[in-house]
Amino acid sequence: MLAPKPLLAAALLMLLAGFALPAAAQEEHLAILRGKFQADLTEIVDAYEGVAGLIVVDLTTGDRFTVRDGMIFPQASAIKVPILLELFRRAEAEPGLLGKRIEMTDEVRTAGSGVLQVLTDGGSALSLEDYAIYMVLHSDNTATNVLIDELGMDAINALSAALGAADTHLQRKMIQPEESARGNENLSTPRDAALIMERIATCDLPMSEASCLRVREILEIYKGGPIRTPVPASIPIAFKPGGITGVATVWALVGLPDRPYVISVMSNYGGNGGAVIEAASAAAFDYFSRLSGVTEYGTRVPLDIKRRVRGGNE
């Protein structure tokens, strides 16, 4: 004899609820982890002697952890990321642009960070792509100013705006203390920086995938810094830091296997801004390492086994 329909429906609902319980229970576990991570980030920012803001984005789930991420900060050399992007965007329409050579002379030489300033007058001519590599790897100001002259500030800022980074503005060339004294700084927010790094991660950019991958490859060339210190050297980080007196910034995309994430930290009015960047980087790596290579119940298994079970391969 069949059970009455109301009883059958109730039994079915109980059965479905039973299947849903493990997933719901694990969501409670994950919520606890997320809450702890957010609290850690807030504590790091609040403990900084100056003013800091940050954002961390889980590229797997889309979760965002923020502390004052909409505040505008001076960028120092981190503003060089949009310059790199505009170079490769422009090269799509101008195939010979990356190979265009500019002679190193006293007219283009700029002081500050970098190595090109010590080269002899007229002794070398580099391609714009090589200038871009010097700009990212050595934070070379001469290379940066060469690229700004070639690309134009308006075009670079137009690209940032088109990417949704409305508060990101390149307003002066590198090493112009008079402009800085007048308050004419290069500016952005942690939120804008994270958005741009997310778009690099997904190649959601106005350029070919090959150009996007080359941009990421250049940003991933190994270099040190507070963002890198807590992360094992085997894990790639596409990043650009920036620092001037009282200011420390970083835009970063961390390629942790199975759990990549974006992190941007910015500070001013402080002394050791690198400390807040390193602390936030350590907290982020600790959090995402707990999520990398785990099952839905938090059990850690080798990534290659997970891929085989899921039918994936590399």
One Martini backbone bead per residue (centre of mass of N, CA, C, O) as a GRO file, in nm:
protein
  314
    1MET     BB    1   0.095   0.037   0.024
    2LEU     BB    2   0.071   0.356  -0.024
    3ALA     BB    3   0.161   0.646   0.076
    4PRO     BB    4   0.061   0.925   0.151
    5LYS     BB    5   0.139   1.213   0.001
    6PRO     BB    6   0.219   1.384   0.248
    7LEU     BB    7   0.418   1.172   0.366
    8LEU     BB    8   0.600   1.147   0.116
    9ALA     BB    9   0.689   1.443   0.106
   10ALA     BB   10   0.813   1.455   0.389
   11ALA     BB   11   1.024   1.232   0.343
   12LEU     BB   12   1.170   1.373   0.111
   13LEU     BB   13   1.254   1.627   0.265
   14MET     BB   14   1.424   1.477   0.478
   15LEU     BB   15   1.621   1.351   0.280
   16LEU     BB   16   1.725   1.616   0.156
   17ALA     BB   17   1.817   1.738   0.423
   18GLY     BB   18   2.028   1.522   0.483
   19PHE     BB   19   2.206   1.591   0.235
   20ALA     BB   20   2.249   1.905   0.321
   21LEU     BB   21   2.393   1.904   0.597
   22PRO     BB   22   2.698   1.879   0.534
   23ALA     BB   23   2.721   2.138   0.366
   24ALA     BB   24   2.618   2.329   0.586
   25ALA     BB   25   2.830   2.258   0.798
   26GLN     BB   26   3.076   2.347   0.625
   27GLU     BB   27   2.994   2.641   0.601
   28GLU     BB   28   3.046   2.701   0.896
   29HIS     BB   29   3.347   2.650   0.887
   30LEU     BB   30   3.416   2.862   0.666
   31ALA     BB   31   3.303   3.105   0.821
   32ILE     BB   32   3.512   3.092   1.043
   33LEU     BB   33   3.759   3.136   0.868
   34ARG     BB   34   3.673   3.406   0.747
   35GLY     BB   35   3.646   3.557   1.016
   36LYS     BB   36   3.942   3.528   1.103
   37PHE     BB   37   4.070   3.667   0.861
   38GLN     BB   38   3.932   3.940   0.887
   39ALA     BB   39   4.039   3.996   1.173
   40ASP     BB   40   4.338   3.991   1.103
   41LEU     BB   41   4.335   4.227   0.899
   42THR     BB   42   4.222   4.441   1.089
   43GLU     BB   43   4.451   4.426   1.297
   44ILE     BB   44   4.683   4.504   1.109
   45VAL     BB   45   4.577   4.785   1.031
   46ASP     BB   46   4.527   4.901   1.321
   47ALA     BB   47   4.841   4.862   1.412
   48TYR     BB   48   4.923   5.073   1.234
   49GLU     BB   49   5.076   5.389   1.260
   50GLY     BB   50   4.921   5.464   1.024
   51VAL     BB   51   4.771   5.428   0.707
   52ALA     BB   52   4.550   5.160   0.597
   53GLY     BB   53   4.479   4.936   0.316
   54LEU     BB   54   4.272   4.651   0.193
   55ILE     BB   55   4.269   4.353  -0.030
   56VAL     BB   56   4.107   4.026  -0.072
   57VAL     BB   57   4.084   3.774  -0.338
   58ASP     BB   58   3.893   3.500  -0.417
   59LEU     BB   59   3.916   3.330  -0.725
   60THR     BB   60   3.713   3.091  -0.660
   61THR     BB   61   3.457   3.252  -0.497
   62GLY     BB   62   3.479   3.588  -0.461
   63ASP     BB   63   3.580   3.661  -0.206
   64ARG     BB   64   3.595   3.956   0.015
   65PHE     BB   65   3.861   4.129   0.188
   66THR     BB   66   3.821   4.429   0.385
   67VAL     BB   67   4.016   4.746   0.447
   68ARG     BB   68   3.981   5.040   0.329
   69ASP     BB   69   3.958   4.999  -0.004
   70GLY     BB   70   3.855   5.312  -0.089
   71MET     BB   71   4.112   5.443  -0.036
   72ILE     BB   72   4.339   5.696  -0.114
   73PHE     BB   73   4.670   5.644  -0.257
   74PRO     BB   74   4.977   5.658  -0.299
   75GLN     BB   75   5.191   5.461  -0.533
   76ALA     BB   76   5.429   5.494  -0.677
   77SER     BB   77   5.539   5.210  -0.854
   78ALA     BB   78   5.254   5.068  -0.887
   79ILE     BB   79   5.161   5.247  -1.142
   80LYS     BB   80   5.310   5.057  -1.362
   81VAL     BB   81   5.088   4.861  -1.448
   82PRO     BB   82   4.921   5.037  -1.654
   83ILE     BB   83   5.163   5.082  -1.840
   84LEU     BB   84   5.203   4.789  -1.924
   85LEU     BB   85   4.918   4.750  -2.042
   86GLU     BB   86   4.927   4.975  -2.260
   87LEU     BB   87   5.155   4.862  -2.425
   88PHE     BB   88   5.006   4.590  -2.506
   89ARG     BB   89   4.756   4.717  -2.621
   90ARG     BB   90   4.896   4.891  -2.843
   91ALA     BB   91   5.044   4.648  -2.988
   92GLU     BB   92   4.794   4.536  -3.136
   93ALA     BB   93   4.797   4.793  -3.346
   94GLU     BB   94   5.134   4.792  -3.308
   95PRO     BB   95   5.350   4.551  -3.389
   96GLY     BB   96   5.636   4.731  -3.353
   97LEU     BB   97   5.643   4.850  -3.060
   98LEU     BB   98   5.808   4.652  -2.876
   99GLY     BB   99   6.074   4.690  -3.079
  100LYS     BB  100   6.120   4.968  -3.017
  101ARG     BB  101   6.397   5.190  -3.015
  102ILE     BB  102   6.571   5.350  -2.739
  103GLU     BB  103   6.800   5.569  -2.657
  104MET     BB  104   7.051   5.609  -2.419
  105THR     BB  105   7.034   5.923  -2.260
  106ASP     BB  106   7.044   6.216  -2.087
  107GLU     BB  107   6.747   6.297  -2.167
  108VAL     BB  108   6.615   6.014  -2.030
  109ARG     BB  109   6.738   6.031  -1.767
  110THR     BB  110   6.669   5.895  -1.432
  111ALA     BB  111   6.638   5.896  -1.119
  112GLY     BB  112   6.662   5.662  -0.877
  113SER     BB  113   6.540   5.386  -0.950
  114GLY     BB  114   6.764   5.168  -1.092
  115VAL     BB  115   7.012   5.112  -1.381
  116LEU     BB  116   7.010   5.306  -1.639
  117GLN     BB  117   7.151   5.569  -1.519
  118VAL     BB  118   7.458   5.429  -1.555
  119LEU     BB  119   7.466   5.452  -1.836
  120THR     BB  120   7.581   5.548  -2.123
  121ASP     BB  121   7.589   5.788  -2.351
  122GLY     BB  122   7.472   5.615  -2.628
  123GLY     BB  123   7.538   5.293  -2.561
  124SER     BB  124   7.217   5.231  -2.577
  125ALA     BB  125   6.935   5.026  -2.714
  126LEU     BB  126   6.600   4.977  -2.633
  127SER     BB  127   6.324   4.821  -2.605
  128LEU     BB  128   6.010   4.857  -2.484
  129GLU     BB  129   6.002   4.578  -2.353
  130ASP     BB  130   6.264   4.614  -2.191
  131TYR     BB  131   6.171   4.858  -2.034
  132ALA     BB  132   5.940   4.706  -1.894
  133ILE     BB  133   6.120   4.510  -1.740
  134TYR     BB  134   6.275   4.723  -1.581
  135MET     BB  135   6.026   4.851  -1.447
  136VAL     BB  136   5.948   4.588  -1.286
  137LEU     BB  137   6.212   4.454  -1.173
  138HIS     BB  138   6.369   4.757  -1.098
  139SER     BB  139   6.195   5.012  -1.096
  140ASP     BB  140   6.260   5.189  -1.345
  141ASN     BB  141   6.244   5.530  -1.413
  142THR     BB  142   6.352   5.559  -1.696
  143ALA     BB  143   6.169   5.349  -1.827
  144THR     BB  144   5.902   5.478  -1.743
  145ASN     BB  145   5.937   5.754  -1.889
  146VAL     BB  146   5.963   5.642  -2.170
  147LEU     BB  147   5.675   5.516  -2.176
  148ILE     BB  148   5.512   5.769  -2.120
  149ASP     BB  149   5.606   5.922  -2.374
  150GLU     BB  150   5.498   5.704  -2.579
  151LEU     BB  151   5.187   5.676  -2.462
  152GLY     BB  152   5.062   5.853  -2.252
  153MET     BB  153   4.867   5.950  -1.995
  154ASP     BB  154   4.581   5.947  -2.113
  155ALA     BB  155   4.587   5.650  -2.211
  156ILE     BB  156   4.642   5.519  -1.939
  157ASN     BB  157   4.389   5.636  -1.794
  158ALA     BB  158   4.179   5.522  -1.991
  159LEU     BB  159   4.232   5.228  -1.923
  160SER     BB  160   4.165   5.231  -1.625
  161ALA     BB  161   3.873   5.323  -1.667
  162ALA     BB  162   3.788   5.081  -1.854
  163LEU     BB  163   3.852   4.871  -1.607
  164GLY     BB  164   3.716   5.037  -1.340
  165ALA     BB  165   3.957   5.245  -1.241
  166ALA     BB  166   3.861   5.554  -1.141
  167ASP     BB  167   4.100   5.608  -0.899
  168THR     BB  168   4.322   5.589  -1.128
  169HIS     BB  169   4.624   5.806  -1.143
  170LEU     BB  170   4.835   5.944  -1.380
  171GLN     BB  171   5.018   6.267  -1.311
  172ARG     BB  172   5.328   6.174  -1.318
  173LYS     BB  173   5.641   6.140  -1.329
  174MET     BB  174   5.929   6.032  -1.229
  175ILE     BB  175   6.097   6.223  -1.033
  176GLN     BB  176   5.902   6.495  -0.911
  177PRO     BB  177   5.922   6.685  -0.639
  178GLU     BB  178   5.757   6.936  -0.713
  179GLU     BB  179   5.494   6.784  -0.769
  180SER     BB  180   5.472   6.645  -0.497
  181ALA     BB  181   5.466   6.909  -0.325
  182ARG     BB  182   5.182   6.986  -0.478
  183GLY     BB  183   5.016   6.699  -0.482
  184ASN     BB  184   5.113   6.539  -0.752
  185GLU     BB  185   4.992   6.230  -0.756
  186ASN     BB  186   4.986   5.892  -0.774
  187LEU     BB  187   4.672   5.707  -0.785
  188SER     BB  188   4.483   5.481  -0.558
  189THR     BB  189   4.323   5.171  -0.476
  190PRO     BB  190   4.277   4.862  -0.361
  191ARG     BB  191   4.030   4.806  -0.539
  192ASP     BB  192   4.152   4.878  -0.813
  193ALA     BB  193   4.397   4.692  -0.806
  194ALA     BB  194   4.236   4.427  -0.782
  195LEU     BB  195   4.079   4.453  -1.043
  196ILE     BB  196   4.323   4.448  -1.232
  197MET     BB  197   4.438   4.172  -1.132
  198GLU     BB  198   4.190   4.007  -1.205
  199ARG     BB  199   4.207   4.067  -1.514
  200ILE     BB  200   4.475   3.928  -1.546
  201ALA     BB  201   4.391   3.644  -1.445
  202THR     BB  202   4.146   3.631  -1.685
  203CYS     BB  203   4.201   3.806  -1.942
  204ASP     BB  204   4.020   4.085  -1.900
  205LEU     BB  205   4.134   4.235  -2.181
  206PRO     BB  206   4.236   4.468  -2.444
  207MET     BB  207   4.366   4.176  -2.543
  208SER     BB  208   4.536   3.921  -2.596
  209GLU     BB  209   4.623   3.636  -2.445
  210ALA     BB  210   4.925   3.656  -2.506
  211SER     BB  211   4.961   3.939  -2.383
  212CYS     BB  212   4.857   3.876  -2.103
  213LEU     BB  213   5.070   3.653  -2.039
  214ARG     BB  214   5.312   3.845  -2.067
  215VAL     BB  215   5.242   4.032  -1.841
  216ARG     BB  216   5.247   3.818  -1.620
  217GLU     BB  217   5.536   3.721  -1.668
  218ILE     BB  218   5.671   3.987  -1.593
  219LEU     BB  219   5.545   4.008  -1.301
  220GLU     BB  220   5.681   3.709  -1.224
  221ILE     BB  221   5.944   3.796  -1.197
  222TYR     BB  222   6.176   3.752  -0.979
  223LYS     BB  223   6.123   3.914  -0.656
  224GLY     BB  224   6.136   4.097  -0.390
  225GLY     BB  225   5.958   4.140  -0.077
  226PRO     BB  226   5.702   4.153   0.148
  227ILE     BB  227   5.504   3.975  -0.025
  228ARG     BB  228   5.719   3.733  -0.064
  229THR     BB  229   5.840   3.630   0.211
  230PRO     BB  230   5.587   3.425   0.303
  231VAL     BB  231   5.636   3.297   0.015
  232PRO     BB  232   5.718   3.056  -0.166
  233ALA     BB  233   5.925   3.041  -0.444
  234SER     BB  234   5.735   2.830  -0.607
  235ILE     BB  235   5.533   3.068  -0.599
  236PRO     BB  236   5.376   3.272  -0.800
  237ILE     BB  237   5.414   3.640  -0.839
  238ALA     BB  238   5.219   3.902  -0.955
  239PHE     BB  239   5.405   4.210  -0.907
  240LYS     BB  240   5.387   4.559  -0.766
  241PRO     BB  241   5.570   4.778  -0.601
  242GLY     BB  242   5.576   5.064  -0.361
  243GLY     BB  243   5.809   5.343  -0.262
  244ILE     BB  244   5.800   5.610  -0.030
  245THR     BB  245   5.805   5.836   0.188
  246GLY     BB  246   5.541   5.698   0.386
  247VAL     BB  247   5.512   5.476   0.146
  248ALA     BB  248   5.322   5.162   0.078
  249THR     BB  249   5.285   4.924  -0.197
  250VAL     BB  250   5.062   4.665  -0.355
  251TRP     BB  251   5.027   4.450  -0.645
  252ALA     BB  252   4.868   4.115  -0.643
  253LEU     BB  253   4.925   3.771  -0.780
  254VAL     BB  254   4.861   3.452  -0.645
  255GLY     BB  255   4.969   3.115  -0.756
  256LEU     BB  256   4.806   2.914  -0.591
  257PRO     BB  257   4.735   2.605  -0.593
  258ASP     BB  258   4.381   2.587  -0.616
  259ARG     BB  259   4.424   2.913  -0.472
  260PRO     BB  260   4.397   3.190  -0.594
  261TYR     BB  261   4.507   3.540  -0.534
  262VAL     BB  262   4.435   3.873  -0.436
  263ILE     BB  263   4.654   4.155  -0.336
  264SER     BB  264   4.614   4.476  -0.161
  265VAL     BB  265   4.846   4.721  -0.024
  266MET     BB  266   4.814   5.035   0.164
  267SER     BB  267   5.026   5.325   0.268
  268ASN     BB  268   5.051   5.600   0.512
  269TYR     BB  269   5.195   5.795   0.758
  270GLY     BB  270   5.458   5.618   0.785
  271GLY     BB  271   5.719   5.395   0.806
  272ASN     BB  272   5.689   5.062   0.802
  273GLY     BB  273   5.511   4.949   0.538
  274GLY     BB  274   5.623   4.658   0.497
  275ALA     BB  275   5.493   4.527   0.749
  276VAL     BB  276   5.193   4.527   0.657
  277ILE     BB  277   5.240   4.363   0.403
  278GLU     BB  278   5.366   4.109   0.531
  279ALA     BB  279   5.134   4.043   0.725
  280ALA     BB  280   4.911   4.014   0.509
  281SER     BB  281   5.054   3.797   0.342
  282ALA     BB  282   5.070   3.584   0.567
  283ALA     BB  283   4.765   3.562   0.621
  284ALA     BB  284   4.682   3.482   0.334
  285PHE     BB  285   4.855   3.229   0.300
  286ASP     BB  286   4.738   3.077   0.541
  287TYR     BB  287   4.446   3.069   0.443
  288PHE     BB  288   4.485   2.941   0.151
  289SER     BB  289   4.639   2.688   0.245
  290ARG     BB  290   4.383   2.564   0.388
  291LEU     BB  291   4.225   2.542   0.091
  292SER     BB  292   4.447   2.390  -0.044
  293GLY     BB  293   4.382   2.061  -0.117
  294VAL     BB  294   4.082   2.022  -0.026
  295THR     BB  295   3.806   1.908   0.084
  296GLU     BB  296   3.478   1.962   0.185
  297TYR     BB  297   3.600   1.858   0.489
  298GLY     BB  298   3.919   1.949   0.520
  299THR     BB  299   4.084   1.745   0.371
  300ARG     BB  300   4.410   1.664   0.292
  301VAL     BB  301   4.525   1.644  -0.047
  302PRO     BB  302   4.669   1.578  -0.317
  303LEU     BB  303   4.632   1.740  -0.612
  304ASP     BB  304   4.665   1.499  -0.813
  305ILE     BB  305   4.430   1.336  -0.695
  306LYS     BB  306   4.203   1.536  -0.737
  307ARG     BB  307   4.230   1.549  -1.046
  308ARG     BB  308   4.175   1.249  -1.105
  309VAL     BB  309   3.892   1.236  -0.975
  310ARG     BB  310   3.785   1.484  -1.166
  311GLY     BB  311   3.939   1.447  -1.458
  312GLY     BB  312   4.193   1.592  -1.457
  313ASN     BB  313   4.473   1.776  -1.615
  314GLU     BB  314   4.845   1.867  -1.697
   0.00000   0.00000   0.00000
